[in-house]
Amino acid sequence: MRFLIVDYYYQGVLTRFEARNPGLAKQSYIQLQGSLSDELFGESQFQAGALRALGHEADDLIVNAAPLRRAWAAEHSLALPRPARLKPVLRRHLVPWLRRERSDRWMWTALLAQVRSYRPDVVHIQCVDLVPPEVVRAIRDEVRLVVGQLAAPLPPWTTDGYGLMVSSLPNLVERFRGLGFASEWLPLAFEPSLLDRIRTDARDVGVSFVGSLSPHHASRVTLLREVAARTGLDIWTADGSRPELADLRASLHPAVWGREMYEVLGRSTATINTHIDVAEGFANNLRLYEATGMGTLLITDAKQNLGQLFEVGREVVAYSDAGECAELIAFYLGRPAEAALIAQAGQRRTLRDHTWLDRMTRLTEFVRARI
């Protein structure tokens, strides 16, 4: 089978990529794609690699990476934006949305043109909350199956263009099924080859947190305040300039993504993980696997299914509230040998059971049952 994985990157990642790579306009699409993949952000490149290892053809496409879209369009004589150049069925689906959101129309024009060029059997959309339904339906007319992946609040529009919805959250799987969608549980994972690319020999950070601290993460900020006050903490976030975080200023570092994020985890003796509200009591996020995969002691919020993923107390450590989190951190920082044993056990579990090769094997089984 041939897969096309569609995703998007944080704007901060793309801005940094462009700043680090002068002369982007002179590079080919393949060169740009390789340079962007070297940022090691997201998971689409690892998923595509796993699918290729399984004997499939696979490409990944970052829809909001403007330099890549421009290069591809130039190499294929596609003027952006020119939806009228698409065949009538695509114009019929696309034009109404373009009239509402003209600023983003280049993304969908390029995406649909690339789908037509690649001619995949399966398009796997990982940014369900971004791609408009008209575009999804247009893609559906071109391929055998459209798969959506979502572990966030449902978008405000219909998702009826998808033949299969997968989620790392069991509660969302049940919700999709209740809405009449074919849906399967597909946990996130870790890419083992990162261990050959990221150094992990200097554990010079005691406990870290890497992630968002926006106004939507009030409970997370409360947790980190208590930990920082009791044990010390290093925080890497894009939200450090918020006035509400002034009391955490001594703990704050600029945001890290991709390669730099893995380096921070690789330097950390322990790292804190918290889930967003949509998880509704389930463990699912990518940090579970990133941290354990990098050999870091994972201190995560207790969830009802955490024991299905890791052996709590032997492979990861779980807390029920901010006070317990701070106590656990102080305990294990004072017992580095015990912390290292749990971190090593967690890494072994992730490398055995939670890799992208395993997840893409599951995905292909789901797909085969539906095409």
N, C-alpha and C positions, 0 to 999 in steps of 0.2 A: 504494500500500500504506500501511497504517497501522502504525507502530512504537511500542512502548513500551519504553524503555530503563530497566532497573532497576539501581541501584547503591547504595552506601552511602558515607558520609563518615567520616573519622577523628572520634573523639569530641571531640578537641581543637578541631577546626574547628567542630563544632556547639555546643560550650560557649562558644566565642568569639562565634559568631553570636548566641546568645541574650543574652550579656552586652552586645553592641553594639546590640541591638534591643529595648529595653524596650517593654512593651505588646504582645507577640506575640499574646497571647490575643484581642486586639481586631481583629487583621488577618484578612483573607480568605485562603483558600488561594492564590489567584493572587498576591496581594500578598506573601505569605510566600515563594512560589516565586521571584518576581522578586528579592526581597531576598537569598535564599540564592544565587541565580545570580550576583548581583553580587560574591559572595566570590571568584568565578573559580576555585574549587577543582574538581579532577577534570576529567573529559573528557565526561561524559554530556551536558551542556548544549551543548557544541560539536558532538557527534555528532548530536544532535537538530536543531540548526540546519543542519548540512550536509544531513541527510536532507530537511528542508523546502526547502532550496535546490534539491534535486534533484527536487522536485515531490511528495514524499510528505508524509503527515501523521506527526508525531512528537512524543512527549512524553517527558520524563525524570522518573524517580521515585526519590527517595532514601529507601530503606526505613526507615532509622533516624533520620530527622529528625522527632522526635516532635511539634513544634509544627505541622508541615505535615500530618502524619497526623491529628492531632486536629482541625485546621481542616477538612480534607476530610471526615472522618467526621461532624462536626457538620453540615456543609452538605448531607450526603447521608443524614442520619438513621441513621447507623451507630453503634451503641454498641460501644465497644472495652473489653475483648475480648468478642466474642459469636460464636464460631464456629458456634453452633447456628443462627444466622440464615442461614447459607449453605445453598445447596441440597444435597441429600443426597450427590451425588458429591463435592462439596468437603469436606463434613464427614467422609466416609469417609477421604479422604486426609489431612486436616488434624488431626483429633482425636488420633490416636496420638502425633504429634510434640508436640502441645500438652501432653499429659500428662507428657512428658519435660522440656520446656523452657517452663514456664508463664511465666517472666519475659519472654520474647520474643514471646509469642503475639499481642500487639497488632500487631506488624509484619506477621505473615503474614495475620492477619485483614484488615487494611487493604489489603495488597497484593492479595489475591485479590478483594476487593471492588472495588478500582480496576481490575483487569483486566476484571472483568465489566462495569464501567461504561464503560470506554474502548472495549472490544471491538476490540482491535488484531488485525491479521493476524499480526504477529510480536512476540514478547516477547524482548528481547535482555538477558540477565542477565549483568552484569559482576561480580557478587559470587558466583560459583559456590561458593566455599568457605564462604559464609554461608547460602545458602538451602537448607533441608532438602529431601531428595528427595521427600517426600510433597507438599510445596508445589509443586515443579517439575512433578510428575505432575498435580497439580490444575490448574495453569496450562495444561499441554499439552491437557487436555480442553476448554479454552475457546478455543484459538487454533489457527491453521494451522501455526505453527512456533515452537518455543522454541530460541533460539540461546544458547549459553553462551560466555563469553570468560574465558580463564584463562591466566595467565603466572606461576603460583606452584605450589608443591607440590600434588599432587592431594589433594582432600579425603578424609577417611576413609570416606566413604559412596559409594554408586554414583551415577553421573551418567547413568543410563539414561533420564531424562525428556527429554533434549535431542535434537533432530533434527539439530543441527549444533553443533560445537565449533570456535571460532576461537581462535587464540593468536598472540601476537607472537613466540613462541619456536618455531623450526622443529623442535627436538627434541621438544617437547610435541605438535606436530601429528603427528609420526610415532608417538609413544606412543599418542595417541588412536586413530589409524588401526589400530594394532596391537591395540587393545582392541575394534575393530569399530565405532567411531564415524565418521561423516562428519566430516571436519576439514579446515580450511583455514588457511593462514598469513595473518594480518592484522596488519601492523605498527601501532604506535602513531603519533602524529602531533602536529602543532602547529596552533593556530588563528590565522591571520594577523590577524584583527580585533583581537587583543590589542595589536598594535603601535599601534593608535589609542587605546588605553586605558591603556597603561603607558608612563611616561617612560623613555627610555634615553639621555638626553643627558649624564648625569653618571657617568663611569666612575671613581668614587672608591674602589672596592674592587679591590685587586690580584688576588688569587685567592680564590675562595670554594668552600665545600662546603655543600650544603644536603641534609639527610637524616637517616636514623636511625643511631644509634651504640649500639644495644642489645647485650646479651651475645651475640647471634647474629651480630654484625658484627665479630668480633675482627680479621679480616684488614684490614678497612676502617680500624679504629682504628689498627692498626700503620702502615698507609700514611699516614694523616693525621699521625701523630706524626713520622714522618720528614720529611714535607713541611714541617710547622710548624717543626721544628728547623732546617731548612736555608734556607727561603725566606720564612717568615711565611705566615699563613693565617687567614682568617676563616671560622668554622664556625657555621652556624645549625642547631640540633637540639633536639628535645624531650627528649633524653637527657642534657643537660648536667649534671644533678645527680648522676649516678652517680659514686661515689668513685673508680672506676677511671680517670676522665677528669680527675682533679685536675691532672695535669701539662699538660693542654691548656686550663686555665681561662682563660688570657689570650686564647685564640682564640675562646672560645665566646660565642654570642649565643642568645637565646631562639628557639624554633621559629618558622618562617614557613611559611605555606601560601597557596595561591591567589594573590591579588593581591600580597601582600607578598613571596611567593616570586619572582614574576616581576619585581618591583621590584629584589630583590637580584641576580637574574641580569642585569637591565638595567644595574645599577651596576658589575658585575664585568668586569674586563678578561678574566679567564679563570675557568673553573670546573672542578672535578674531578668526574668521574663514575666510579662503580664499580658492577658488577653483583653480584647475589646468586648463591649457589651453584647454584640451580635453572637458571640460564641455561646452565650446562654448556658454556661456550665460545662462546656466541652473544651478539651485541649485540642488545638489544631494548628497553631501558627507556625510559620517557617522558622522562627527562632529556636523552637524545640530541637530541630535537626541541625541548624547551623551551629548552635553552641555545642551540643554534644558531639557533632561531627568534627569540630575543631579541638576536641579534647578538653573542653572547659566544663567546670562544674556548673550544671544548670540548676538554678534555684527558681522554681516556677510556681505560679499559683495553682492550688489544688483544684482539679477538675474530675468529674465523675468517670471519665474514660481514660485518665492519664495512665492508670495501671495496665490498660490494654496496649499502650505504646512503649512504656518503660516500667521497670520494677522500681517503685518509689522507695527511697532509702538506700538502694544499692546502686542504681544507675542514674537517678536524678533525685533532687531534694524538693519537697513541696511545702508551701506555707499556706495558711488559711487567712491571715491578715497581716497588716503592716508590722505589728509588734513581733509576730512569730518570724516574719521574714528577717527582720533585723537581728533577732536572737540566733537564727540559723546561720546567718552570715558571720556573726561574731564567733560562733562555735567553730565553724569550719575554717575560718581564717586563722584561728588559734590552733588548729590541728591540720596543718597542710598535708601530712601524709594521708590522713583519712579523706580529705578533699580530693587528693590526686587519685586515690583508689576508686572513688565513685565516678570521677570524671573519666577515667580510663574504661570503667565498665560501661558507662553511657556511650562512649565512643565506639566500643566494640558492638554494642547493640545497634547503634545507628548504621555502622558499616555493614552489619549483617542483614538488618531488616528494613532499613529506612533509606534506601538509595533511589535515585531517579530511574535506574534500570528496573528495579522492582515495580515502581509506579507506572512506568510506560508499558511494562508487560501487562499490568492490570488494564490500562487504558485500551490497549490493542484488543484484549479479550472483550471488553465492553463494546468496542466498535464492531468487531467481527459479528457479534450477536445481532447487530442492527443494520448491516449493509449486505 
